Amino acid sequence: MLAQATCIGNLGRDPEVSVSKKTGKDIASFSIATENGYGVNKQTVWFNIVCFDEKLIQNVIQPYVKKGTKLFVQGNLNIREYDKDGETRKVTEIVLGFGSTLKLLSSAERSEAPRKAEMIDDDFPEL
């Protein structure tokens, strides 16, 4: 079975990076706003994003993803439950991990993200 989501939207606030109590690894969480509909029927829909990929967190999310950044996100859907004030609540999240995609479409600070050619290791032979 497969449950994936793909969306394009802008960050509403800077990502929060915390450490998992179970694994001791970094977890990044943020939300993006997307727009559905046209004209007077246009509405904003928010999606919660959670990332467990430490390399993605350290190399992309922490240095480049800030409030206002436009992102393309593709990941697995996850529904988790938690208790608050004696009430069980459900949260639907898009989880970024192995096989997920996160692309910067624009930067909040109008500076460009590194181009792909700048991220290639110099040890690779030229073709």
C-alpha positions as a printed Julia matrix, in Angstrom:
127×3 Matrix{Float64}:
   0.0    0.0     0.0
   1.14   3.53   -0.71
  -0.03   6.82    0.75
   1.96   9.76   -0.6
   1.35  13.47   -0.88
   2.84  16.04   -3.22
   2.41  19.76   -2.68
   3.94  23.14   -3.4
   3.68  25.88   -0.81
   5.32  28.55    1.32
   6.62  28.1     4.85
   4.59  29.88    7.5
   7.45  29.93   10.03
  11.04  28.77   10.38
  11.51  25.0    10.77
  11.89  23.63   14.29
  14.69  21.12   14.76
  14.58  18.88   17.81
  16.23  15.65   18.95
  14.23  12.43   19.17
  14.03  11.02   22.7
  13.94   7.48   21.29
  16.76   7.61   18.73
  18.76  10.72   19.62
  18.6   11.86   15.98
  17.48  15.23   14.59
  13.87  15.77   13.53
  12.74  18.86   11.63
   9.14  19.99   11.56
   7.46  22.83    9.7
   4.25  23.63    7.88
   3.58  24.92    4.4
   0.59  26.8     3.05
  -0.9   25.81   -0.28
  -3.76  27.38   -2.19
  -6.72  25.5    -3.65
  -9.47  26.88   -5.84
  -9.8   30.08   -7.85
 -11.17  33.58   -7.29
 -13.64  33.84   -4.42
 -13.38  30.06   -3.89
  -9.63  30.21   -3.21
  -8.66  28.81    0.18
  -5.38  28.27    2.0
  -4.65  24.73    3.21
  -1.81  24.05    5.67
   0.22  20.82    5.67
   2.47  19.66    8.52
   5.84  18.33    7.33
   8.19  16.16    9.42
  11.71  15.22    8.28
  13.78  12.39    9.77
  16.6   12.52    7.21
  19.54  14.03    9.12
  21.53  14.85    5.96
  18.56  16.69    4.49
  18.08  18.56    7.76
  21.74  19.57    8.09
  22.49  20.28    4.41
  19.26  21.85    3.17
  16.63  22.58    5.81
  18.76  24.32    8.45
  20.82  26.52    6.1
  18.23  27.36    3.4
  14.64  26.74    4.51
  13.17  29.77    6.31
   9.79  31.44    6.72
   8.46  32.39    3.29
  10.53  29.83    1.34
   8.57  28.16   -1.47
   9.03  24.37   -1.48
   8.08  21.33   -3.51
   7.47  18.47   -1.07
   6.75  14.82   -1.79
   6.58  12.29    1.02
   4.59   9.62    2.82
   1.37  10.44    4.62
   1.26   9.56    8.29
  -1.56   9.9    10.8
  -0.52   9.95   14.44
  -2.52  10.31   17.61
  -1.7   12.16   20.81
  -3.54  13.12   23.99
  -4.16  16.72   24.96
  -6.28  17.72   27.94
  -7.63  14.16   28.18
  -8.74  14.22   24.55
  -7.26  12.05   21.8
  -6.33  14.11   18.74
  -5.17  13.06   15.3
  -2.62  14.82   13.12
  -1.94  14.11    9.44
   1.65  14.77    8.42
   3.78  14.47    5.31
   6.91  12.56    6.34
  10.21  13.16    4.55
  12.59  10.25    4.79
  14.18   7.75    2.43
  12.8    8.21   -1.08
  11.14  11.56   -0.37
  11.68  14.79   -2.27
  12.24  18.34   -1.03
  13.09  21.04   -3.58
  13.65  24.72   -2.98
  11.63  26.72   -5.49
  12.51  30.12   -4.04
  14.35  31.51   -1.06
  12.76  33.7     1.58
  15.81  35.97    1.52
  15.97  36.16   -2.28
  19.41  34.58   -2.27
  19.78  31.63   -4.55
  20.22  28.09   -3.26
  23.44  26.44   -4.42
  23.21  25.17   -7.97
  23.57  21.45   -8.53
  26.99  21.9   -10.14
  28.29  23.61   -7.0
  27.32  20.65   -4.83
  29.21  18.03   -6.85
  32.3   16.62   -5.2
  35.53  17.52   -7.06
  36.8   13.93   -6.79
  34.41  12.74   -9.51
  35.98  12.48  -12.96
  34.62  14.74  -15.67
  32.71  13.03  -18.47
